[in-house]
Amino acid sequence: MVPKLPPQSSYNKKTLEVDNLMEGLVSSRITPIRAHYRQQHSLFVPAFSLQLTNKFCRSKVWMMKHPKPFNSVVASVQPLEASTLGRFENTLPSKEVLELWNNADAVCFDVDSTVCVDEGIDELAEFCGAGKAVAEWTARAMGGSVPFEDALAARLSLFKPSLFQVKDFLEKRPPRISPGIDELVKKLKADNANVYLISGGFRQMINPVASILGIPTKNIFANQLLFKSSGEFLGFDANEPTSRSGGKATAVQQIRKAYGYKSLVMIGDGATDLEARKPGGADLFICYGGVQLREAVAAKADWLVLNFKDLINSLK
């Protein structure tokens, strides 16, 4: 939920209370986030599809015949306290890291808690009434303590979203993109770098995000929800590389092999994103901690950033 500002008469008192709370969170090593939002009318119309399937074969792809323009929500996140950043030694990029970043001809972005401020599956689960239980599984999966495929199957089994629920969710919950990501993607494309979205989330929810940012659907590597012909939840496509542990690394390797990129960068917040930095995969892993700061991942990154402006300003 987006917090509402209190009446002006009680603003100072409320501000003091919030500041005291935030200070306590920092001292407890919990990453605090202050957020507000503003709605922006997008010029893009989401081009997403929901896949229908029965027990033996897949039927036609369902698509919105009359898609409505929607409002994308841009969330603003306040930077973390300096004391929090003091625990990391990689907040300032080395000369080698900057050179790789500036010469990148392909940049792969994680979506949940990176391009978007939410974890998509958590939001869908909350919409379907199982938010808390699913969020706990997500935290374990992103921290690397549970194989991704096990966490994905477990989370979906907790609420089994129907085709109708997914469609309703997409209509009522527009994507909330991270501040600065649209400008960064435009800058990268202007510099002739190809941009990809690589996610353990679902194509049905990522296609609208790609539409907002002007990223072609062929540049999306993500999972796919499957439904029976009646619209009941069936499962997910286990053939997608991102449906299992190490899948993002596999996707990055496939991209690099197919197009022969000389310098490829992976940007994300989770352990599955860090995995992409391996031989034949990403040359550079940039940890984005502007939404979720996962310390074990951030400590191993080549570069830790909390604001996409830092990446924009570092491009020559």
N, C-alpha and C positions, 0 to 999 in steps of 0.2 A: 504494500500500500504506500502511496506517496503522501508524506506528512503534509497537513494543512497548516498554514501560518496562523498563529493565534491573533486575537484582536490587538490593535495597536496599544491599547491601554495596559495589556499584560505582556507585551513583547519583551521588555528588558528582563522581567522576572523569569519568563520561560527560557530566554536565551541563556541566562546564568545557569538554570537547572540543566539544560542540555549540555553546556560546556563542562559542568561538573561530571555529568554522566560520561561524556566522551573521554575525559581525563582518566576516569576509572577504567574504562574499556582498554585504553592504551596501556595503562599500568598492568593490566591483566593479560597483555599480549593478544588481545582480540582486536582485529582490524576494524576500526569504526568507519562508517560511511555516512556522510550527510548528503542527502540528495533532494533536489527539487526538479521539476520538469516543466517543459513548455511543449506545446504541440505545434508541429509544423505540417503543413499540407504538402504531401509529396507529389511530385510531377509524374511519378511512376505508378503504374497499376500492377499489383502483384500478379505474377503468372505462376500459380502453384497448382498442383494436381494431387488428388488423393487416389491411391492405387486400390482397386477392387480385385479381389481374388476369391476363388472358391477352393474346395479341397484338392482339386486336381489341376486347375490351370487358372491363369489370370484373365480376367475379362477386361473390357475397355477401361481406359483411364477416365476417371471422373474429373471434370473441370467446371469451373464457374462459367455459366453461359453469359451472365451479365455481372461481371465483377464491379464492385463499387469502389470508388476512390477511398483511400483510408488515410488516417493521420498516423504518421510515424512519430514516436515519442523520443525525444533526445534528453537523456538524463545527464545532469551535471553532478560530478563527484568531487568533493573537496579533497585535496591532497592530504596524505598522511602526515603525522607529526614528524619532525626532523629526528626525534629520538628513535622512532621506528625504523627509519631508513639507515640510521647509524649502525645497525647490526649487519648491513650488507656492504660488501666491498666492490660491487659491480654496478653501482648506479651511474658511474662515469665510464663511458666506453673507451676502450683502448684504441690506439691508432689502427690496429689491424681490424678490429670490429667495425669501426667507422668506414674503413675502406670496403669491407665486404658489404655493408649496408648500402653504401652509395653506388656500388657496382652491381647490385642485385638485379637480375633480369627476370626473377620470379619471386613473389612474396606470397606465402601461404598463411592465412589467418584461421585460428580457431574462432568459433562463433560465440558460444555461450560464455558469459563473463569476460569476453574480449571484444568482439565486434558488437555484441549486445550486452546489456548490463544484467540480464537475467540468465538463469539456467533454464532452457526451454522445456525440458522434461519436467522440471520442478513446477514451472508455471502451469503446464498442462495438467499435472497431477493435482495441484491446488484447485484448479478450475473444476476438476472432476471429484474433488472432495478427499484426496489422499495426500495432501501436500507435505505434511510433517514427516511421515514415514518414508516417502520417496526422497525428500531432501537429505535425510540421514544417509541413505544409500549413495546419493550423489556425492556427498562429502567424502565418503570412504573410497569411492571409485576415483575421484579426482586427486585424492591424496596418494593413490597408488597402492593401497592396502588390500584391494580386492580386484581380481581379474575383471577387466571391463565387460566382457560378454556376460559374466555371471551377474554383475551389478545391473546391466541393462535389462536382462531377462527378469531379474527380481523386481526391479522398479516397475516395469510394465505389468507384471502379474499382480501388483498391488491395486491397480485401478482399471486395467484393461479398457482403454479408451475406445469408444465406438466411432464409426465414421461420422455420425451426427455430432458427437461431442467435439471431435477435432475440427469439423467445419464451423461449429458454433464458436469455438475458441478463437479460430483464425479471424472470424468476423468481429469479435468483441475485444480481442487483445492485440492491438497492433504492435509491431516490434518496437522495442526501446533500444535504440542504438547508442553506443558510447560516444561521448563528446569528442569531436575531432576526427572520428574514423572516416566520415565522408570526405573531409578535406584531405586526409592522408591518402585515401584510395585514389582520389582525383590527381594528386601530385604524383603518385607512383605511375599511374597510367600515362600521365603527361611525359614522364621520363622513360616511357616505353617498357615499363616492367609489367609483366602479366600477374594478375591478382587471382588467387584461388581461395575458396572457403572450404576448410577441411574440418568436419565436425562429427562427433559421436551422436549428435542430435538427428532430427528427422527432416528429410527433404521438404515435407509438407509445410514445415515451419520455417525453413531456411530459404526457400524460394522467394518469399516476399522480401526478405532481408537483401538478397542478391539483387532483386529488382530495384530497391531503393538506392543501392550503391552502384548500379549499372554494371554488375558482374554477370557475365553470361552463365546460363544454367550448366553448360558443359564444363565450367570451371568449379563445379560443386562436387565434393566428395562427402557423402553423408549417408545416413541410414534411411530405411524406407519402412513405414508402417504398412502392414498388410491387413486387409479386411475380407471377410466373407462377402458373398454376393448380397447378403441381407444387411450388410453394414456392420456386423458384429466384428469385434477385434479378433484377429487371427494370429498375429505375431509380428515379427520383423524379418526383413530379408537378411539371412545369415551370409549371403554371398557378397554383401558389401564389405570392403576391407575394414571400414571403420566400425564394424559391429563387434570387433574382438580386440583383445590386447595387442598392441603393436600395430594396429590398423592404420593409424595416422602415418607412422613411419613407412608402411607399405605403400600408402597412397602417395606420399612425397617421392618415394623411389620410383613409382610408376610414372609420375609426372616428369621427373627428371630424365628418365630413360626415354620417354616418348618424345620429348622436345629438346633434349640435350642442353639444358640450361647450364651456364657456367657458374653462376652464383645464385643460390637459392636460400631464402630466409624463411624460418618458421616463427610465427608470433602467437603466443597463447599464454594461458595461466596454469595449466594442469600438467600432471605427470605424463599423460598421453601425448601432450605437445612436445615435452622435453625429449620423449623417445624418438621423435622425428630427426633429431640431430645424430646421425650415424652415417657410416660410409655409404655412399650412394644416395644419401638423403639430403637433409638440410646442412648447409655449411655453417649456419649461425642460428642460434635459438635466442630470441628476445622474449623475456618474460614480461607480460603486461599485468601489473598488479593494481591497476586503477579501480578494479571492482572487487576481486578476491586476491588477497596476498597470501599465497601458499608458500610458507617459508622454505620448506624442503625443496620445492621446485625453484623458487627465486634464487636460492643460494647457488644452484648449479647452472644458472643461466649465463650466457655470454654477456648479457646486458639486461639490467632490470630497469623498466620505465613505469611510471605511474600516470603518465599523461601522453597521449598521442602527439601533442604539440612538440614534445622532445624529439620524436622521430621525424616530424615534418621539418622542424628547424635544422636538423642535422643533415638533411638532404641538400646537396649543393645545387 
